Amino acid sequence: MYIIDIVLDNSKIPAEQAEDLLNQHRTWFAQYHRSGHFLMLGPYLDQQFAGVVIAQTQDRAELDRILQEDVYYPTQQAVYTVREFKAVMVADATPFKDK
């Protein structure tokens, strides 16, 4: 499993393209969430234009291929920090609801 930290570099994102790029980014998230590769994802509440993804893939090469499909990846408009971990405890259900 992987934790992926994604931070957009707004200095590299043209203002006139920002909304369209963000929509493409969200579509990419949705595609890999539906496929089961992205288990959880969301924006950081304490950092603007940044978020986290909990992902599972067969191997790091598959994850790298998925990351390369993100609209921000080819132009280095975002920084992707990937950490691999082994889940040893997993809750059966999340008891907390978003307020």
C-alpha positions in Angstrom: 0.0 0.0 0.0 1.1 3.6 -0.6 0.5 7.0 0.9 0.8 9.6 -1.9 1.2 13.3 -0.9 0.3 15.6 -3.8 1.1 19.3 -3.7 0.2 21.5 -6.7 2.7 24.2 -7.7 0.4 27.1 -8.6 3.3 29.1 -10.0 3.4 26.6 -12.9 -0.3 26.4 -13.5 -1.7 29.1 -16.0 -4.6 30.9 -14.4 -6.7 30.5 -17.5 -6.2 26.7 -17.4 -6.5 26.1 -13.6 -10.2 25.2 -13.5 -10.0 22.8 -16.4 -6.8 21.1 -15.1 -8.4 20.7 -11.6 -11.5 19.0 -13.2 -9.2 16.6 -15.1 -7.3 15.9 -11.9 -10.6 15.1 -10.1 -11.7 12.8 -13.0 -8.4 11.0 -12.7 -9.1 10.6 -8.9 -12.6 9.3 -9.6 -11.4 6.8 -12.2 -8.8 5.2 -9.9 -11.2 5.3 -6.9 -13.8 3.4 -8.8 -11.2 0.8 -9.9 -10.2 0.2 -6.3 -6.6 1.5 -6.7 -7.3 4.7 -4.6 -8.9 3.5 -1.3 -9.1 7.0 0.3 -8.3 10.5 -0.9 -9.0 14.0 0.0 -7.6 17.5 0.4 -5.5 18.6 3.4 -7.4 20.9 5.7 -4.3 22.7 6.8 -2.6 23.2 3.4 -4.2 24.7 0.3 -3.8 23.0 -3.1 -2.5 19.7 -1.5 -4.0 16.4 -0.5 -3.3 12.7 0.2 -4.2 9.4 -1.4 -4.1 6.0 0.2 -3.5 3.6 -2.7 -3.0 -0.1 -3.5 -1.5 -1.5 -6.6 0.2 -4.7 -7.6 3.6 -3.0 -7.4 5.3 0.3 -7.5 5.6 0.2 -11.3 1.8 0.1 -11.6 1.5 3.0 -9.2 4.0 5.0 -11.2 2.1 4.4 -14.4 -1.1 5.6 -12.7 0.6 8.7 -11.4 1.9 9.5 -14.8 -1.7 9.7 -16.1 -2.5 12.7 -13.8 -2.8 15.9 -15.8 -0.3 17.7 -13.6 2.4 15.0 -13.8 3.9 15.5 -17.3 4.5 19.3 -16.8 5.6 18.9 -13.2 2.8 21.2 -12.0 2.6 19.0 -8.8 5.0 17.3 -6.5 4.1 13.7 -5.7 5.7 12.1 -2.6 5.1 8.4 -2.4 5.7 6.3 0.7 5.1 2.5 0.8 3.7 0.9 3.9 2.4 -2.4 5.1 -1.0 -2.2 6.8 -1.0 -4.4 9.9 -4.2 -3.1 11.5 -7.3 -2.1 9.6 -10.6 -1.0 11.1 -13.7 -2.9 10.0 -15.7 0.4 9.6 -15.2 4.1 10.1 -17.4 5.2 13.0 -17.0 8.9 12.4 -19.1 10.9 10.0 -18.0 14.1 8.4 -19.6 17.0 10.3 
